[in-house]
Amino acid sequence: MSDAHAQLAQQIADLRAEGDDVYELLTSLESADFDAVTSFKNWTVRDVVAHLHLSDVLALKSVTDVSAFHQLSKDMAGAGMDMRGFAEDWLSDLDAPGLLQQWRDVFGTMCDAFAAADPSVKFEWFGPGMKARMFATARQMETWAHATELYDLFRRPREYSDRIRNVVEIGVRTFGWTYATRKQTPPGPPPRIELVAPSGALWTYNEDNTEELIKGDAVSFAQVVTQVRNVADTSLVVQGSTATSWMSIAQCFAGGPVEPPAPGTRAPSSN
């Protein structure tokens, strides 16, 4: 097995594990719980699952049938709704158990499609095109991030593993993207990043820099770049004007610019 195939296989294993965790949480809920409102933009649990499902369908189509990806994207654009509204309308005939099972089935098929993909080929998405490994990373990131709404809502303890490194690294790589999506120029080079993994390992990124530095818990960094926490609600230490600027608007996902949640509006990072 080539290095590229081995790396892809590991990333898909991490993605599947992320999906397993979310599925385990969702199967513990009652159907009525799917109408409960989360702290994320007043989305319900059903909205969260529908959004993940629609995103996975789009990812699957991008990898296996790009013309179908284009058609569904066109349908979304022509519907005059945001993605949440389109997903609600598109999946309106499914009850909560049906939606959950359909998400689960498509998620597995999507993972299989990533595994069968040529690691050197780039596939289309709403931001820059991505190879299968990066695509799987992006799907893990979004699955992990949106699951936060569920853990927050039901106050369930969440176990973290070092597979969160995939989310951290997509956050590190999208320093420039955060500013590009706002049509801004980064105020300086990427700051030094020093993070402690769930296992206790130290992960470091970028050049040594004592003036521009982000350090602390890897989970907190992942929460900030995915915008499930405001940096003020984490234990991250942020030093320097560039580091402070980035952490105030960090965005590792595709699409237009999105503002992070206001301080104190999401559950604390220790949850």
C-alpha positions in Angstrom: 0.0 0.0 0.0 1.4 3.4 -0.9 1.8 6.1 1.6 -1.1 8.1 0.0 -3.4 5.1 0.3 -2.3 4.4 3.8 -2.9 8.0 4.9 -6.3 7.9 3.2 -7.3 4.7 4.9 -6.4 6.1 8.3 -8.4 9.3 7.6 -11.4 7.3 6.6 -11.1 5.2 9.8 -11.1 8.4 11.8 -14.2 9.6 9.9 -16.0 6.4 10.5 -15.2 6.6 14.2 -16.6 10.1 14.3 -19.8 9.0 12.7 -20.1 6.0 15.1 -19.9 8.4 18.1 -22.6 10.7 16.7 -24.8 7.7 15.8 -24.5 6.3 19.3 -25.6 9.6 20.8 -28.5 10.0 18.4 -29.8 6.4 18.9 -30.0 7.1 22.6 -32.6 9.9 21.9 -36.4 9.7 21.8 -38.1 10.8 18.6 -39.5 13.9 20.4 -35.9 14.9 21.2 -35.3 15.6 17.5 -37.5 18.7 17.9 -35.4 20.1 20.7 -33.7 23.4 19.9 -29.9 23.6 20.1 -27.7 26.6 20.9 -26.6 26.8 17.3 -28.7 29.4 15.5 -31.9 27.8 17.0 -31.5 24.7 14.9 -33.3 21.6 16.1 -31.6 18.3 16.5 -33.5 17.3 13.3 -32.0 20.3 11.5 -28.5 19.2 12.6 -28.9 15.6 11.3 -30.6 16.8 8.1 -27.8 19.2 7.4 -25.1 16.6 8.0 -27.1 14.2 5.7 -27.4 16.7 2.9 -23.7 17.5 3.1 -22.8 13.9 3.0 -25.1 13.3 0.0 -23.4 16.2 -1.8 -19.9 14.8 -0.9 -20.9 11.3 -2.2 -22.2 12.8 -5.4 -19.0 14.9 -5.9 -16.9 11.7 -5.7 -19.1 9.3 -7.6 -21.2 11.4 -10.0 -20.1 15.0 -10.4 -23.0 15.8 -12.8 -25.4 14.8 -10.0 -23.5 17.0 -7.6 -23.9 19.9 -10.0 -27.6 19.3 -10.3 -28.3 19.1 -6.6 -26.2 22.2 -6.1 -28.2 23.9 -8.8 -31.5 22.8 -7.2 -30.3 24.2 -3.9 -29.4 27.6 -5.4 -32.7 27.8 -7.3 -34.8 27.0 -4.3 -34.3 30.4 -2.8 -33.6 28.9 0.7 -30.6 28.6 2.9 -29.1 25.1 3.3 -31.1 24.5 6.4 -34.4 25.3 4.7 -33.6 23.2 1.7 -32.7 20.2 3.8 -35.9 20.5 5.7 -38.0 20.6 2.6 -36.0 17.9 0.8 -36.3 15.5 3.7 -39.8 16.4 4.9 -41.2 13.0 4.2 -38.9 11.3 6.7 -39.7 10.9 10.4 -36.9 11.1 12.9 -35.9 7.4 12.9 -36.1 7.4 9.1 -33.9 10.4 8.8 -31.4 9.0 11.2 -31.2 5.7 9.3 -30.9 7.4 6.0 -28.1 9.6 7.3 -26.3 6.5 8.7 -26.6 4.6 5.4 -25.4 7.4 3.2 -22.5 8.2 5.6 -21.2 4.6 5.3 -21.6 4.7 1.5 -19.7 8.0 1.4 -16.9 6.6 3.5 -16.7 3.6 1.1 -16.6 6.0 -1.9 -13.7 7.9 -0.3 -11.9 4.6 0.2 -12.3 3.6 -3.4 -11.2 7.0 -4.8 -7.9 7.8 -6.4 -5.9 9.7 -3.7 -4.4 11.9 -6.4 -7.7 13.2 -7.9 -9.3 16.5 -6.7 -13.1 16.5 -6.3 -15.3 19.5 -6.5 -16.8 21.3 -3.5 -18.2 24.7 -2.6 -14.7 26.0 -1.7 -11.5 24.8 -3.2 -11.5 21.3 -4.7 -10.2 18.5 -2.5 -8.5 15.2 -2.8 -10.2 12.2 -1.1 -8.1 12.4 2.1 -8.8 16.1 2.6 -12.5 15.5 1.7 -12.7 12.9 4.4 -11.0 15.3 6.8 -13.6 18.0 6.0 -16.5 15.6 6.6 -15.0 14.6 9.9 -14.6 18.2 10.9 -18.2 19.1 10.1 -19.5 15.9 11.7 -17.5 16.6 14.9 -18.4 20.3 15.0 -22.2 19.8 14.5 -22.2 17.0 17.1 -21.2 19.7 19.6 -24.7 21.1 19.4 -26.0 17.7 20.5 -23.6 17.2 23.3 -24.2 20.7 24.5 -28.0 20.4 24.4 -28.2 17.1 26.2 -25.3 17.8 28.6 -23.7 14.5 27.7 -20.1 13.9 28.6 -17.9 13.8 25.4 -14.8 11.7 25.1 -12.0 13.1 22.9 -9.3 11.2 21.2 -6.2 12.1 19.1 -8.2 11.8 15.9 -9.2 15.4 16.7 -5.8 16.2 15.2 -7.5 16.1 11.8 -9.8 18.9 12.8 -6.9 20.9 14.3 -4.8 20.6 11.2 -7.6 21.7 8.9 -7.9 24.7 11.2 -4.1 25.4 10.9 -4.2 25.1 7.1 -7.1 27.5 6.8 -5.4 30.5 8.4 -5.3 32.3 5.0 -8.8 31.1 4.1 -10.2 32.9 7.1 -9.1 36.2 5.6 -9.7 35.3 2.0 -13.3 34.6 2.6 -13.6 38.1 4.0 -11.6 39.6 1.1 -8.9 40.6 3.6 -5.1 40.2 3.7 -3.7 38.3 6.7 -2.1 40.9 9.1 1.0 38.8 9.3 2.5 35.3 9.0 0.7 32.4 10.7 1.4 32.4 14.4 3.1 29.7 16.3 0.7 27.0 17.6 1.5 24.7 20.6 -1.3 22.4 21.6 -1.8 19.6 24.1 -3.6 16.6 22.6 -6.1 14.5 24.5 -3.4 11.9 24.9 -1.0 14.5 26.4 1.2 14.7 23.3 2.4 18.1 22.2 1.5 19.2 18.7 3.3 22.2 17.3 2.8 24.2 14.0 4.5 27.0 12.2 7.8 28.8 13.0 8.9 29.4 16.6 7.6 32.8 17.6 7.3 34.1 21.2 5.4 37.2 20.1 2.7 35.6 18.0 1.6 32.5 19.8 -1.5 30.3 20.4 -1.1 27.6 23.0 -3.3 25.4 25.1 -5.7 22.5 24.7 -6.1 21.0 21.2 -9.8 20.5 21.7 -10.2 24.2 22.5 -8.4 25.2 19.3 -10.6 22.8 17.3 -13.7 24.4 18.9 -12.6 27.9 18.0 -11.7 27.2 14.3 -15.0 25.3 13.8 -16.8 28.2 15.5 -18.5 26.1 18.1 -17.0 28.2 20.9 -15.8 31.8 21.1 -12.2 32.0 22.0 -13.1 33.9 25.2 -14.9 30.8 26.4 -11.8 28.6 26.1 -8.6 28.3 28.0 -6.4 29.1 25.0 -3.6 31.5 25.5 -3.4 33.9 22.6 -0.5 36.3 22.3 0.1 38.9 19.5 -2.0 41.0 17.2 -2.1 38.5 14.3 -2.9 35.6 16.6 -5.7 37.6 18.3 -7.1 38.8 15.0 -7.2 35.2 13.6 -8.8 33.7 16.7 -11.5 36.3 16.7 -12.7 35.3 13.3 -11.2 31.8 12.6 -13.2 29.8 10.1 -12.1 26.4 8.8 -15.2 25.6 6.8 -16.1 26.5 3.2 -18.6 29.2 2.3 -19.0 32.9 2.9 -17.7 34.6 6.1 -19.4 33.5 9.3 -19.0 35.3 12.6 -18.2 33.1 15.6 -20.7 32.8 18.5 -20.7 35.7 20.9 -18.9 35.1 24.2 -21.0 33.1 26.7 -23.6 32.0 24.2 -22.4 28.4 23.9 -21.6 25.9 26.6 -18.1 26.2 28.2 -15.3 24.3 26.6 -15.0 22.0 29.6 -18.4 20.4 28.8 
